[in-house]
């Protein structure tokens, strides 16, 4: 299902502005969610897009694709293409195919499951070494912080892993909506600051298909795949 919602900056927008066919989109960013099964990728996505949380989900089959349009603090209208990938090993090849054209990556682990942190490190290695996404554009997320009494991974362990690979770090609770908006706000503001900087790093420009025109700074929207299948994991 594809859906457009206003985000954290909705109070700056007139009602219905995103439903207008005349709305001018300044930037389009592709974001992928990766991580082991049952770490909460789908819950993070559903909370951010719909402000909905379910205690139980069926695991994502293949990939789920959602859209959200927001207005940044600088006034840019940004459309987010957010891809929620399956965590099962049998979908690894499909997950890898969706790295193409990604501008940023969210790697999620479950603070109550030590194996999920080891899996997250493997995802980080793959993302950086095989897919060439800059570590500054990757976010390591320790989810389920509401389950403090069941915590098996300390915040320090998560931070240490983020330092090891030079990625961003945050703990979240999809259930309580803790740091969910903050995560995407930080990511979008960082991407916008990079793209709108007159001295765009060559590597970033090549990686993200950045196109600069005399009128606008745009990012070429990647063609969406048609083989999207759903249901989400928790």
C-alpha positions in Angstrom: 0.0 0.0 0.0 1.2 3.5 -0.8 0.2 6.4 1.4 1.2 10.0 1.8 1.0 11.6 5.2 2.2 14.9 6.6 5.0 14.5 9.2 6.4 16.3 12.2 6.3 19.5 10.3 2.6 19.3 9.5 1.8 22.3 11.7 3.6 24.4 9.1 1.4 23.2 6.3 -2.1 24.1 5.2 -4.6 21.3 5.4 -4.7 19.2 2.3 -1.6 20.7 0.7 -0.1 17.3 0.0 -3.2 16.1 -1.7 -3.0 18.8 -4.3 -1.7 17.7 -7.8 0.0 21.1 -7.9 2.2 20.4 -4.9 5.8 20.9 -5.8 8.1 18.2 -4.5 11.6 19.5 -4.0 13.4 16.3 -3.0 12.8 12.6 -3.1 14.7 10.3 -0.8 14.8 6.6 -0.8 15.3 5.0 2.6 15.6 1.3 3.4 15.0 -0.5 6.7 17.1 -3.5 7.3 17.7 -5.9 10.2 16.9 -9.3 11.5 13.3 -10.7 11.6 11.1 -9.4 14.5 13.3 -6.5 15.5 10.5 -4.0 14.8 11.2 -2.6 11.4 7.5 -2.6 10.3 6.4 -1.2 13.6 8.8 1.7 13.2 7.5 2.3 9.7 3.8 2.0 10.6 4.2 4.4 13.5 6.0 7.0 11.5 3.6 6.9 8.5 0.3 6.1 10.2 0.8 6.5 13.9 -0.4 2.9 14.4 1.1 0.1 16.5 0.1 -3.5 16.6 1.5 -5.9 19.2 1.8 -8.7 16.7 2.6 -8.7 13.0 3.2 -11.4 10.4 6.8 -11.3 9.1 7.4 -9.1 6.0 7.3 -11.2 2.9 9.7 -9.7 0.4 9.4 -5.9 0.8 6.9 -3.4 1.9 6.9 0.1 0.3 5.4 3.2 1.8 5.4 6.9 1.0 5.4 9.9 3.3 5.6 13.6 2.4 6.9 16.2 4.8 8.0 19.8 5.0 11.4 20.5 6.5 12.4 23.3 8.7 14.0 25.0 5.7 10.7 24.8 3.8 11.6 22.0 1.4 8.8 19.6 0.5 10.4 16.2 0.7 8.8 12.9 -0.4 10.2 9.8 1.4 10.2 6.4 -0.3 10.6 4.0 2.6 11.3 0.3 1.9 10.8 -2.2 4.7 12.8 -5.3 3.9 12.3 -8.8 5.1 14.7 -10.1 7.7 14.7 -13.8 6.8 17.8 -15.2 5.1 15.7 -16.6 2.2 14.9 -13.0 1.2 18.5 -11.8 1.3 18.9 -11.5 -2.5 15.7 -9.5 -2.8 16.8 -7.2 0.1 20.1 -6.6 -1.6 18.4 -5.5 -4.8 16.7 -2.7 -3.0 19.9 -1.0 -1.9 20.1 0.4 -5.4 19.5 4.1 -5.4 19.1 4.3 -1.6 20.0 7.6 0.0 20.0 6.4 3.6 19.7 3.2 5.5 18.2 2.3 8.9 19.6 -0.8 10.5 17.5 -2.1 13.4 18.2 -4.5 16.2 16.2 -5.5 19.3 17.7 -4.6 22.6 16.2 -7.8 24.2 17.8 -10.1 21.6 21.7 -10.3 21.6 21.7 -12.2 18.3 20.0 -9.3 16.6 23.0 -7.0 17.3 25.4 -9.5 15.8 23.1 -9.7 12.8 23.0 -5.9 12.6 26.8 -5.8 12.4 26.6 -8.2 9.4 24.1 -5.8 7.8 26.4 -2.9 8.5 29.3 -4.6 6.8 27.2 -5.5 3.8 25.7 -2.0 3.5 29.1 -0.3 3.7 31.4 -2.7 2.0 29.2 -4.2 -0.7 26.7 -1.5 -1.4 28.9 1.5 -0.8 26.5 3.5 1.3 28.5 6.1 3.3 28.5 5.4 7.0 27.4 8.9 7.7 24.1 8.1 6.0 23.5 4.9 8.0 21.5 4.8 11.3 21.9 2.0 13.8 18.7 1.7 15.8 18.2 -0.2 19.1 14.5 -0.7 19.1 12.1 -1.8 21.9 13.5 0.5 24.6 10.2 0.2 26.3 11.2 -3.4 27.4 13.8 -2.1 29.8 13.3 -5.0 32.2 14.1 -7.5 29.4 17.1 -5.6 28.0 20.0 -7.8 27.0 22.0 -5.2 25.0 23.2 -2.1 26.9 23.0 1.2 25.2 26.8 1.3 25.4 27.1 -1.8 23.3 25.0 -0.3 20.6 27.0 2.9 20.7 30.2 1.0 20.6 29.1 -0.8 17.4 28.1 2.5 15.9 31.5 4.0 16.7 33.2 1.0 15.2 31.5 1.6 11.8 31.1 5.4 12.0 27.3 5.3 11.8 24.7 7.2 13.6 23.0 5.7 16.7 19.7 6.0 18.5 17.5 3.9 20.7 13.8 3.8 19.9 10.5 2.4 21.1 8.1 1.9 18.2 5.4 1.0 20.8 5.7 4.3 22.7 6.6 6.3 19.6 9.9 7.2 21.4 12.5 8.8 19.0 10.6 7.7 15.9 10.0 11.2 14.5 13.4 12.3 15.8 15.1 9.5 13.8 13.5 10.5 10.5 13.8 14.2 11.2 17.5 13.9 11.8 18.0 11.8 8.7 16.0 14.1 6.4 17.6 17.3 7.7 21.1 15.8 7.3 20.3 14.6 3.7 18.8 18.0 2.8 21.9 19.8 4.2 24.2 17.6 2.1 22.2 18.0 -1.1 21.7 21.7 -0.8 25.3 22.4 0.1 27.0 23.9 -3.0 30.0 21.6 -2.4 28.4 18.2 -2.6 30.8 15.4 -2.1 31.5 13.7 -5.4 30.9 10.3 -3.9 27.5 11.3 -2.5 26.5 12.8 -5.8 27.4 9.7 -7.7 25.8 7.3 -5.2 22.5 9.1 -4.9 21.9 10.3 -8.5 21.8 13.9 -7.4 20.7 16.2 -10.2 21.2 19.9 -9.8 19.4 22.3 -12.1 19.3 26.1 -12.2 15.9 26.2 -10.7 15.7 23.4 -8.2 17.9 20.8 -6.4 16.3 17.5 -7.2 17.0 13.9 -6.7 16.1 11.5 -9.5 13.3 9.3 -8.3 14.2 5.7 -8.8 11.7 3.5 -10.6 9.8 1.4 -8.0 9.8 -2.3 -8.3 6.5 -4.1 -9.0 7.3 -7.2 -7.0 6.3 -5.6 -3.7 4.7 -8.1 -1.3 3.5 -7.5 2.2 2.8 -8.2 5.5 5.0 -6.4 8.1 7.0 -7.7 11.0 6.6 -6.3 14.5 
